[in-house]
Amino acid sequence: MKPFAVSTRSSMLLLLLLVAGTFRQAVCSQNGDGQKNTVPKTDGKQTDKQPQQAAATTVARPFVAPPTPSQQLPPPPRNSTNVTAVVGLAAAAAGAVAQTAPTPLDPSNVTHSSALDDAQLQRTLLKPKFLTENSSTVVAQTGVASRISCLVANLGDCVVSWIRRRDYRLLTVGLSTYTEDLRFQSLHHVQTGDWTLQIKYVQLRDAGLYECQISSHPPKSIFINLKVVEAQAEIAGASEKYLMLNSPLHLECVVRQSPVDPVYIFWYHDSRMINYDIDRGVNVTSNLPNKHSALYIERASRAHSGNYTCAPSNAFPANTVIHILNGENPAAMQHGHGRSLNMLSCPSIWILIPSLVMFINFNTN
């Protein structure tokens, strides 16, 4: 029979010393056949066993030091009564040690508890707040779509609504529209938390304050001012220009009060669009991000006289009149126009005309 090995942790060293002492006492009190060691009684009678054998049996065994945790115990005796008790004692001690050991945590319980803690933390600490500055201004242009942005963080179960403060009209709740004016629409960008109010075909009457409201307790709001402008094209210089024949013609057009870039800027000579009339000596360059366009003719001829119009895609057009002179005196022409205008603006002419009409009627009668 192979000896059984006892391996424990260092914390059970004291218990092993007690078990080893008890075991040694049980072994020393037994003989080889499993019976207790006794002194043979003679009483004048011969015993079953020889005295030499008895003497040999009762010889004291040398002292054996208690085994260390890395050593092995000797084989158990044939009488297992005391050994069973010792083993039971060791098992009871091991059970007590096992009861004191920490119980491993269930990962599913830990995950569920962590999720509840996070949800509670979000409800208590991460309250809804605005990332858009209050009392800000958005510039919109008539005739095009405009967007009013409202950035919200930690919205949770709350809802964002848009209200027009001019008449306290509820426009949108979440992504639903609550007004009959279908030009208003709510847009939401999940990643940025942006709740945008879109207004299509902006009109001048759309200007004013708009309220972005969070349905918290109590509700939170910010106010954004919408400024509506009308974009206008403008040609530099006077409304009428006079050039000598074969002199260069240079016109510049700028789009004013336009929050968005124009898609195009067209030039018209009378009713003809001339952006691509290179064969007629017309050169047009446009810088749409800067809302600027220029028209250049190197040598202007009498055919280049007329009305020139700058027409952006998103603004009211502007025009100017070009006069090409062939030896005429521009000052004389201007004075001539001035005399005619002064004659019509003189009050005495309006007194003379009724008198002349009355005189004609009197003579006819």
C-alpha positions as CSV (number, residue, x, y, z in Angstrom):
1,M,0.0,0.0,0.0
2,K,1.3,3.4,-1.0
3,P,1.6,5.9,1.8
4,F,-0.9,8.8,1.6
5,A,0.5,12.3,1.4
6,V,-0.9,15.2,3.4
7,S,-0.3,18.6,1.8
8,T,-1.8,21.7,3.4
9,R,-1.2,25.3,3.4
10,S,1.1,27.0,5.9
11,S,-2.0,28.3,7.9
12,M,-2.8,24.6,8.9
13,L,0.7,23.8,10.3
14,L,-0.6,24.0,13.9
15,L,-3.5,21.7,13.1
16,L,-1.1,19.2,11.5
17,L,1.1,19.2,14.6
18,L,-2.0,18.3,16.7
19,V,-3.1,15.5,14.3
20,A,0.5,14.1,14.1
21,G,0.7,13.9,17.9
22,T,-2.6,12.1,18.2
23,F,-1.6,9.7,15.5
24,R,1.7,8.9,17.1
25,Q,0.0,8.2,20.4
26,A,-2.5,5.8,18.7
27,V,0.3,3.9,16.9
28,C,2.5,3.6,19.9
29,S,-0.3,2.1,22.0
30,Q,-0.9,-0.8,19.5
31,N,1.1,-3.9,18.6
32,G,1.5,-5.4,15.2
33,D,-1.8,-7.3,15.2
34,G,-3.8,-4.3,15.9
35,Q,-4.3,-5.2,19.7
36,K,-3.2,-3.1,22.6
37,N,0.2,-3.8,24.1
38,T,-0.1,-5.6,27.4
39,V,2.3,-7.4,29.8
40,P,1.8,-11.2,29.6
41,K,0.3,-12.7,32.7
42,T,2.2,-15.9,33.9
43,D,0.2,-17.0,37.0
44,G,2.3,-20.2,36.6
45,K,0.9,-20.8,33.2
46,Q,2.6,-20.6,29.9
47,T,1.2,-17.9,27.7
48,D,0.2,-18.2,24.1
49,K,3.1,-16.1,23.1
50,Q,6.7,-16.5,23.9
51,P,8.3,-14.1,26.3
52,Q,10.9,-13.1,23.7
53,Q,8.1,-12.2,21.3
54,A,6.3,-10.3,24.0
55,A,9.5,-8.5,24.9
56,A,10.0,-7.8,21.3
57,T,6.5,-6.5,21.0
58,T,6.8,-4.2,24.0
59,V,10.0,-2.6,23.0
60,A,9.6,1.2,22.9
61,R,9.8,2.7,19.5
62,P,12.1,5.6,19.0
63,F,10.6,9.2,19.0
64,V,9.5,10.3,15.5
65,A,9.4,14.1,14.9
66,P,6.2,15.5,13.5
67,P,6.1,15.6,9.7
68,T,6.5,18.8,7.9
69,P,4.1,19.8,5.1
70,S,6.6,18.6,2.5
71,Q,7.1,15.2,4.1
72,Q,4.9,12.1,4.1
73,L,3.3,10.2,7.0
74,P,4.1,6.5,7.6
75,P,1.5,3.9,6.5
76,P,-1.6,3.7,8.7
77,P,-1.9,0.7,11.0
78,R,-4.3,-2.2,10.4
79,N,-6.7,-1.0,13.1
80,S,-8.4,2.0,11.4
81,T,-10.6,3.1,14.4
82,N,-8.3,5.8,15.7
83,V,-7.2,6.8,12.2
84,T,-10.8,7.4,11.1
85,A,-11.3,9.7,14.0
86,V,-8.1,11.6,13.2
87,V,-9.1,11.9,9.5
88,G,-12.6,13.1,10.6
89,L,-11.0,15.8,12.8
90,A,-8.8,16.9,9.9
91,A,-11.8,17.1,7.6
92,A,-13.8,19.1,10.1
93,A,-10.9,21.6,10.4
94,A,-10.6,21.8,6.6
95,G,-14.3,22.5,6.4
96,A,-14.0,25.3,9.0
97,V,-11.2,26.8,7.0
98,A,-13.3,26.6,3.8
99,Q,-16.2,28.3,5.5
100,T,-13.9,31.3,6.3
101,A,-12.6,31.6,2.7
102,P,-14.3,34.3,0.6
103,T,-17.1,33.2,-1.7
104,P,-16.4,34.0,-5.4
105,L,-18.6,36.7,-7.0
106,D,-21.1,35.8,-9.7
107,P,-20.0,37.8,-12.9
108,S,-23.7,38.2,-13.9
109,N,-24.6,39.7,-10.6
110,V,-21.6,42.0,-10.7
111,T,-22.6,43.2,-14.2
112,H,-26.2,43.8,-13.3
113,S,-25.3,45.7,-10.2
114,S,-22.8,47.8,-12.1
115,A,-25.4,48.7,-14.7
116,L,-27.9,49.8,-12.0
117,D,-25.2,51.9,-10.4
118,D,-24.4,53.6,-13.7
119,A,-28.1,54.3,-14.4
120,Q,-28.5,55.8,-11.0
121,L,-25.4,57.9,-11.4
122,Q,-26.7,59.2,-14.7
123,R,-30.0,60.1,-13.2
124,T,-28.5,61.9,-10.2
125,L,-25.4,63.5,-11.6
126,L,-25.7,63.7,-15.4
127,K,-28.5,66.2,-15.7
128,P,-29.6,67.6,-19.1
129,K,-27.8,70.8,-20.0
130,F,-27.4,73.1,-23.1
131,L,-24.2,73.4,-25.0
132,T,-25.5,76.2,-27.2
133,E,-25.0,79.7,-25.9
134,N,-28.1,81.5,-24.6
135,S,-29.2,84.7,-26.4
136,S,-27.3,83.9,-29.5
137,T,-28.2,85.3,-33.0
138,V,-28.7,83.4,-36.2
139,V,-28.8,85.4,-39.5
140,A,-31.1,84.0,-42.2
141,Q,-31.8,85.2,-45.7
142,T,-35.2,85.5,-47.3
143,G,-36.2,82.9,-49.8
144,V,-33.8,80.2,-48.6
145,A,-33.8,77.6,-45.8
146,S,-32.4,78.5,-42.4
147,R,-31.4,76.2,-39.5
148,I,-31.4,77.2,-35.8
149,S,-29.2,74.8,-33.8
150,C,-29.7,73.7,-30.2
151,L,-27.0,71.4,-28.7
152,V,-28.2,69.3,-25.7
153,A,-26.1,66.9,-23.5
154,N,-27.3,64.2,-21.2
155,L,-30.9,64.4,-22.5
156,G,-31.9,61.0,-21.1
157,D,-35.7,60.5,-21.1
158,C,-36.4,64.3,-21.6
159,V,-37.8,65.8,-24.9
160,V,-36.7,68.9,-26.8
161,S,-39.3,71.3,-28.0
162,W,-39.2,74.5,-30.1
163,I,-41.5,77.5,-29.3
164,R,-41.9,80.7,-31.3
165,R,-42.0,83.4,-28.6
166,R,-43.7,86.0,-30.8
167,D,-47.1,84.3,-30.4
168,Y,-46.0,81.4,-28.0
169,R,-46.7,78.9,-30.8
170,L,-45.5,75.4,-30.2
171,L,-43.7,74.4,-33.3
172,T,-42.1,71.0,-32.7
173,V,-41.9,68.3,-29.9
174,G,-39.1,65.9,-30.5
175,L,-39.3,65.1,-34.2
176,S,-43.0,65.8,-34.5
177,T,-44.3,69.1,-36.0
178,Y,-47.2,70.8,-34.1
179,T,-47.9,73.7,-36.4
180,E,-49.9,74.0,-39.6
181,D,-47.0,75.8,-41.2
182,L,-45.1,72.9,-42.8
183,R,-42.1,75.1,-43.4
184,F,-41.0,74.2,-39.8
185,Q,-39.3,70.9,-39.2
186,S,-37.2,69.4,-36.3
187,L,-33.9,67.6,-37.2
188,H,-31.9,65.5,-34.8
189,H,-28.2,64.4,-35.0
190,V,-27.7,61.6,-32.5
191,Q,-23.9,61.8,-32.3
192,T,-23.7,65.5,-31.5
193,G,-27.0,65.8,-29.6
194,D,-28.1,68.6,-32.0
195,W,-31.8,69.4,-32.2
196,T,-32.2,71.8,-35.1
197,L,-35.2,73.8,-36.1
198,Q,-35.3,74.1,-39.9
199,I,-37.4,76.9,-41.6
200,K,-37.8,76.5,-45.3
201,Y,-38.3,79.6,-47.6
202,V,-37.6,82.1,-44.8
203,Q,-39.7,85.3,-44.8
204,L,-39.3,88.6,-43.1
205,R,-42.1,87.8,-40.7
206,D,-40.1,84.8,-39.4
207,A,-37.7,87.1,-37.6
208,G,-37.7,87.1,-33.8
209,L,-37.0,84.9,-30.7
210,Y,-37.2,81.1,-30.7
211,E,-37.1,79.0,-27.5
212,C,-35.4,75.7,-27.2
213,Q,-36.9,73.9,-24.2
214,I,-36.0,70.6,-22.3
215,S,-38.8,68.9,-20.6
216,S,-36.9,68.4,-17.3
217,H,-38.3,69.2,-13.8
218,P,-38.3,72.2,-13.8
219,P,-38.1,72.8,-17.6
220,K,-34.9,74.4,-18.9
221,S,-34.8,76.9,-21.9
222,I,-32.5,79.0,-24.0
223,F,-33.5,81.7,-26.4
224,I,-32.1,82.3,-29.9
225,N,-32.8,85.4,-32.0
226,L,-33.4,84.9,-35.7
227,K,-32.4,87.9,-37.9
228,V,-33.8,87.9,-41.4
229,V,-32.1,89.9,-44.1
230,E,-32.6,90.5,-47.8
231,A,-29.5,90.0,-49.9
232,Q,-28.8,92.7,-52.5
233,A,-26.3,92.9,-55.3
234,E,-24.4,96.1,-55.7
235,I,-22.3,97.4,-58.7
236,A,-19.5,99.7,-57.7
237,G,-19.7,103.3,-59.0
238,A,-22.5,105.4,-60.3
239,S,-25.7,104.1,-61.8
240,E,-24.6,105.6,-65.2
241,K,-21.1,105.5,-66.6
242,Y,-19.6,107.3,-69.6
243,L,-16.6,105.8,-71.5
244,M,-14.7,106.8,-74.6
245,L,-14.6,104.5,-77.6
246,N,-12.0,101.7,-77.4
247,S,-11.4,102.4,-73.7
248,P,-11.5,99.5,-71.2
249,L,-14.8,98.7,-69.4
250,H,-14.5,97.3,-65.9
251,L,-17.5,96.5,-63.7
252,E,-17.5,94.9,-60.2
253,C,-20.4,93.4,-58.4
254,V,-20.6,92.4,-54.7
255,V,-23.5,90.5,-52.9
256,R,-24.4,92.3,-49.6
257,Q,-26.1,90.8,-46.5
258,S,-26.0,87.3,-47.8
259,P,-25.3,84.6,-45.0
260,V,-24.9,81.9,-47.7
261,D,-22.8,81.8,-50.8
262,P,-24.5,82.3,-54.1
263,V,-24.6,79.3,-56.5
264,Y,-23.9,81.6,-59.4
265,I,-23.6,85.3,-60.4
266,F,-24.8,86.1,-63.9
267,W,-24.1,89.2,-66.0
268,Y,-26.6,90.5,-68.5
269,H,-26.2,93.1,-71.3
270,D,-29.7,94.3,-71.8
271,S,-31.5,90.9,-71.9
272,R,-28.6,88.7,-73.0
273,M,-26.6,86.7,-70.5
274,I,-22.9,87.4,-71.4
275,N,-20.9,85.3,-68.9
276,Y,-19.5,83.2,-71.7
277,D,-19.4,85.7,-74.6
278,I,-15.6,85.5,-74.9
279,D,-15.8,85.9,-78.7
280,R,-17.4,89.4,-78.1
281,G,-14.5,90.5,-75.9
282,V,-16.4,89.9,-72.6
283,N,-14.4,88.3,-69.7
284,V,-16.3,87.4,-66.5
285,T,-14.6,86.1,-63.3
286,S,-16.5,85.2,-60.1
287,N,-15.4,84.3,-56.6
288,L,-18.5,82.8,-55.0
289,P,-17.1,82.3,-51.5
290,N,-16.3,86.0,-51.4
291,K,-19.6,86.8,-53.1
292,H,-17.8,88.8,-55.8
293,S,-17.9,89.0,-59.6
294,A,-16.1,91.1,-62.2
295,L,-16.8,91.9,-65.8
296,Y,-14.0,93.2,-68.1
297,I,-13.9,94.3,-71.7
298,E,-10.6,95.4,-73.0
299,R,-11.8,97.7,-75.8
300,A,-15.3,98.9,-75.6
301,S,-17.2,99.7,-78.8
302,R,-20.5,101.4,-79.5
303,A,-22.1,97.9,-79.4
304,H,-21.2,97.6,-75.7
305,S,-23.4,100.5,-74.8
306,G,-26.6,99.7,-72.8
307,N,-27.8,98.3,-69.5
308,Y,-25.7,95.9,-67.5
309,T,-27.2,93.8,-64.8
310,C,-25.5,91.7,-62.0
311,A,-27.9,88.9,-61.0
312,P,-26.8,86.5,-58.1
313,S,-28.7,83.4,-57.5
314,N,-29.8,84.4,-54.0
315,A,-30.0,88.2,-54.1
316,F,-31.8,91.0,-55.7
317,P,-30.0,92.2,-58.9
318,A,-28.2,95.5,-59.5
319,N,-27.8,97.3,-62.8
320,T,-25.9,100.2,-64.4
321,V,-26.1,102.0,-67.7
322,I,-22.9,102.3,-69.9
323,H,-22.6,105.1,-72.5
324,I,-19.8,104.7,-75.1
325,L,-18.9,108.1,-76.5
326,N,-17.4,108.8,-79.9
327,G,-15.8,112.2,-79.5
328,E,-18.8,113.6,-77.6
329,N,-18.3,115.7,-74.5
330,P,-19.7,113.7,-71.5
331,A,-20.0,116.9,-69.6
332,A,-22.2,118.5,-72.2
333,M,-24.4,115.4,-72.3
334,Q,-24.7,115.4,-68.5
335,H,-25.5,119.1,-68.6
336,G,-28.1,118.5,-71.2
337,H,-29.7,115.8,-69.2
338,G,-29.5,118.1,-66.2
339,R,-31.3,121.0,-67.9
340,S,-34.1,118.7,-69.0
341,L,-34.5,117.4,-65.5
342,N,-34.3,120.9,-64.0
343,M,-37.0,122.1,-66.4
344,L,-39.4,119.3,-65.3
345,S,-38.6,119.9,-61.7
346,C,-39.2,123.7,-61.9
347,P,-42.6,124.8,-60.1
348,S,-43.3,127.6,-62.6
349,I,-43.7,125.1,-65.5
350,W,-46.6,123.5,-63.7
351,I,-48.3,126.9,-63.4
352,L,-47.7,127.8,-67.1
353,I,-49.2,124.5,-68.4
354,P,-52.7,125.0,-66.9
355,S,-52.8,128.6,-68.2
356,L,-51.9,127.5,-71.6
357,V,-54.6,124.9,-71.6
358,M,-57.2,127.5,-70.6
359,F,-56.1,129.8,-73.3
360,I,-56.4,127.2,-76.0
361,N,-59.9,126.2,-74.8
362,F,-61.0,129.9,-74.7
363,N,-59.9,130.4,-78.3
364,T,-61.7,127.3,-79.6
365,N,-64.9,128.4,-78.0
